Amino acid sequence: MNRFLAKWIVLSLALAATAWALPGVEVTSLPALLLAAVALGFLNTVLKPILVILTLPITLVTLGIFYFVLNAILFSLASVLVSGFAVHGFGSAFAGALLMSLFSTILSKMFPLQENKSRSD
């Protein structure tokens, strides 16, 4: 449960930073931010693997670029599902998905979600 909470906080902070950095991404309240982070986590965990498999041929033909488009589509879908979270246009969705990925990677490195246990033999 603690790992889920830590991931949720990292995703929420990354989304807040993305909304702050991009004028085309808006989050109107803290509950909307937290709910949007849950929606993004759910979509990336459940729907994204299915879509990656279904779109594998076009992803291979475009040398992986379509994967970024898929991320933008899921980012936009989260904004449709959560009121108080808005993405204005495909360009904002594309940039938002990229920034969200960048910010969550940086935050995950700053605050590791796994404890490194050292063994003393």
C-alpha positions in Angstrom: 0.0 0.0 0.0 2.9 2.4 0.8 4.3 1.8 -2.7 0.9 2.7 -4.3 0.7 5.9 -2.2 4.3 6.9 -3.1 3.6 6.3 -6.9 0.4 8.3 -6.6 2.2 11.2 -5.0 5.0 11.2 -7.6 2.4 11.1 -10.4 0.4 13.9 -8.8 3.5 16.1 -8.4 4.5 15.4 -12.0 1.0 16.3 -13.2 1.1 19.5 -11.2 4.5 20.4 -12.6 3.2 19.7 -16.1 0.1 21.8 -15.6 2.3 24.6 -14.3 4.7 24.4 -17.2 2.2 24.1 -20.0 -0.6 26.6 -20.6 -2.6 24.0 -22.6 -2.9 21.7 -19.6 -5.1 22.9 -16.7 -5.9 21.4 -13.3 -8.5 23.4 -11.4 -8.3 21.9 -7.9 -6.4 19.5 -5.7 -9.1 16.8 -5.8 -9.1 17.0 -9.6 -5.3 16.7 -9.6 -5.4 13.6 -7.4 -8.2 12.0 -9.4 -6.4 12.8 -12.7 -3.3 11.1 -11.3 -5.3 8.0 -10.5 -6.9 8.1 -14.0 -3.5 8.4 -15.7 -2.1 5.6 -13.6 -5.1 3.4 -14.3 -5.0 4.1 -18.1 -1.2 3.5 -18.2 -1.5 0.3 -16.3 -4.6 -1.3 -17.9 -5.3 0.2 -21.3 -1.8 1.1 -22.5 -0.4 -2.4 -22.7 -3.4 -3.5 -24.8 -3.1 -0.5 -27.1 0.7 -1.0 -27.4 0.1 -4.5 -28.7 -2.7 -3.5 -31.0 -0.7 -0.6 -32.5 2.6 -2.5 -32.7 2.7 -2.6 -36.5 2.3 1.1 -36.9 4.7 1.7 -34.1 7.3 -0.4 -35.9 6.7 1.3 -39.2 7.1 4.8 -37.6 10.2 3.6 -35.8 8.6 4.0 -32.4 7.2 7.6 -32.9 3.6 6.4 -32.7 4.3 5.3 -29.1 4.5 9.0 -28.2 1.2 9.6 -30.0 -0.3 6.8 -28.0 0.9 8.5 -24.8 -0.8 11.8 -25.9 -4.0 10.0 -26.6 -4.1 8.4 -23.2 -3.2 11.8 -21.6 -6.2 13.4 -23.5 -8.4 10.5 -22.5 -7.6 11.1 -18.8 -8.7 14.7 -19.3 -12.0 13.5 -20.8 -12.6 11.2 -17.8 -11.8 13.7 -15.0 -13.6 17.0 -14.7 -11.3 19.7 -13.5 -8.5 18.4 -15.6 -8.4 19.8 -19.2 -6.0 19.4 -22.1 -6.5 21.9 -24.9 -5.5 20.3 -28.3 -3.3 17.5 -29.5 -0.2 19.6 -29.2 -0.8 20.2 -25.6 -1.6 16.5 -25.0 1.7 15.5 -26.8 3.8 18.0 -24.9 2.0 17.2 -21.7 2.6 13.5 -22.0 6.3 14.1 -22.7 6.7 16.5 -19.8 4.7 14.3 -17.5 7.0 11.4 -18.4 10.1 13.6 -17.8 8.9 15.0 -14.5 7.8 11.6 -13.1 11.2 10.1 -14.1 13.0 12.9 -12.3 10.8 12.7 -9.2 11.2 8.9 -9.2 15.0 9.2 -9.2 14.8 11.9 -6.5 12.5 9.8 -4.3 13.1 6.1 -5.0 10.0 4.0 -4.5 12.0 0.8 -3.7 14.2 0.5 -0.7 17.7 -0.7 -1.4 18.3 -3.3 1.3 21.9 -4.2 1.9 22.7 -7.7 3.1 25.2 -8.1 5.8 26.5 -11.7 5.8 
